[in-house]
Amino acid sequence: MLNINVTLFIQIANFLILLYILNKILYRPIRGILKKRQETVDEFTRRIEELDREVEAALERFQAELREARRAGRKKVQALKEEAFKEEKSLLDEAKKEAEKLIASIREKIKEEISQAREQLRGQIQIFSLQLAEKILGRSVK
């Protein structure tokens, strides 16, 4: 059975003193360290979330600038293509005109050569006709 005497009160006082000392020496510093650690972790978490938001914003800006650069590049390529097409058309028109001039000059030259050949043949027609008649008749015609 349990005897209630002075030792019980001494044990209770001993327990309370020990609890007080442990609380002062051990539990409070550990709770303080844990609290500081939790604050540090919370601060790092906030900083990480902030950096994530900054990264997302920077990435979005980068994507927007990239889209704009691509759009401007396509626009510039289209403008260069149109300019090249105009230049090509100009060069083709110029080449066509030169070709037409060349063909006209060649035709003119051919006409001149044909007319010269006719003139030469007209001058020699008399001789050819005499030779032909001699061959057909088999005798000299003069």
PyMOL commands that set and color helices and strands:
alter all, ss='L'
color gray80, all
select helices_A, chain A and resi 6-137
alter helices_A, ss='H'
color red, helices_A
deselect
rebuild
show_as cartoon
